[in-house]
Amino acid sequence: DLRRHYYTISTSMSAAVVEQITYLLYSARILTQHELNVVVSRTEMLSKASELLSAVIRKGQKACGIFLQALKTCDPHLSEQLGLQPGNNLVSFRDTVRKRALWPTQSAPTSDPRTLTLSY
């Protein structure tokens, strides 16, 4: 449950990780444009992370699982600190991006899920 890790995550994520995860979740259609704008507009790091976590928690368990997968990708050290193991039954972030994104075409997935190559 993401709420269980709320404090640790919100105080441990760097600004770069918060923004990276925010854009990844927007690309996966977990976050709306408005939610993305709210997170990005926050100036204080704790406020940015808290806003992101609150938005994800409001979306439900599946969104929380996708967030945790994105966290494992973007900040493996923090993910390890939280005890998130690679084999956990979380929804696959890469699969969600592929299923939810409405891009005209997308190249084959790369070994790095943070790198999405789009072609129009």
C-alpha positions in Angstrom: 0.0 0.0 0.0 1.4 3.3 -1.1 0.0 5.1 2.0 2.3 3.0 4.2 5.3 4.5 2.4 4.0 8.0 2.0 6.3 9.8 4.3 9.5 8.0 3.2 8.8 8.4 -0.4 7.7 12.1 -0.2 10.8 13.0 1.8 13.3 10.9 -0.2 12.5 11.5 -3.9 14.7 14.0 -5.7 13.1 16.7 -7.8 14.3 15.0 -11.0 12.7 11.7 -9.9 9.4 13.3 -9.0 9.2 15.1 -12.4 10.3 12.0 -14.3 7.7 9.8 -12.6 5.0 12.5 -13.1 5.7 12.6 -16.8 5.7 8.9 -17.1 2.4 8.6 -15.3 0.9 11.3 -17.5 2.2 9.3 -20.6 0.5 6.2 -19.2 -2.7 8.2 -18.7 -2.7 7.7 -15.0 -2.4 11.5 -14.4 -4.5 14.2 -16.2 -3.0 17.3 -17.7 -4.3 19.3 -14.8 -2.6 16.9 -12.2 0.6 17.1 -14.1 0.5 20.9 -14.2 -0.2 21.1 -10.4 2.8 18.8 -9.6 5.2 20.6 -11.9 4.1 24.0 -10.7 4.9 23.3 -7.0 8.2 25.0 -6.0 8.9 23.2 -2.8 10.2 19.6 -3.2 8.1 18.1 -0.4 5.0 19.8 -1.8 5.8 18.4 -5.3 6.2 14.9 -4.0 3.2 15.1 -1.8 1.0 16.4 -4.6 2.1 13.5 -6.9 1.5 10.9 -4.2 -1.9 12.3 -3.3 -3.0 12.3 -7.0 -1.8 8.7 -7.4 -3.5 7.4 -4.2 -6.8 9.1 -5.3 -6.6 7.0 -8.5 -6.7 3.7 -6.7 -4.7 0.5 -6.2 -3.8 -0.1 -9.8 -2.4 3.4 -10.2 -0.4 2.9 -6.9 1.1 -0.3 -8.3 2.1 1.5 -11.5 3.6 4.3 -9.5 5.7 1.8 -7.5 6.9 0.2 -10.8 7.9 3.6 -12.1 9.7 4.3 -8.8 11.6 1.0 -9.2 12.7 2.1 -12.6 13.6 5.7 -11.8 15.0 5.3 -8.3 16.1 1.7 -7.7 17.9 2.6 -4.4 14.8 4.2 -2.8 12.7 1.3 -4.1 15.1 -1.2 -2.4 14.9 0.9 0.8 11.2 0.4 0.8 11.6 -3.3 0.4 10.0 -3.5 -3.1 11.4 -6.6 -4.7 11.6 -7.1 -8.5 9.1 -10.0 -8.4 6.2 -8.2 -6.6 2.8 -8.6 -8.2 2.6 -5.0 -9.4 1.0 -4.0 -12.6 3.8 -3.7 -15.2 4.6 -0.1 -15.9 5.8 -0.8 -19.5 2.6 -2.8 -20.3 0.4 0.0 -19.0 2.3 2.6 -21.1 1.8 0.5 -24.2 -1.9 -0.2 -23.5 -3.0 3.3 -22.4 -1.0 5.6 -24.6 -2.7 6.7 -27.8 0.3 7.3 -29.9 0.0 6.9 -33.7 2.9 4.5 -33.7 5.5 3.4 -31.1 8.7 1.6 -31.8 9.4 -1.7 -30.0 10.1 -1.3 -26.3 13.7 -0.6 -25.4 15.5 -2.2 -22.5 15.1 1.1 -20.6 11.4 1.8 -20.1 12.1 5.5 -19.4 13.1 5.9 -23.0 10.1 5.9 -25.3 10.8 6.4 -28.9 7.7 7.8 -30.7 7.3 8.3 -34.4 4.4 10.0 -36.1 
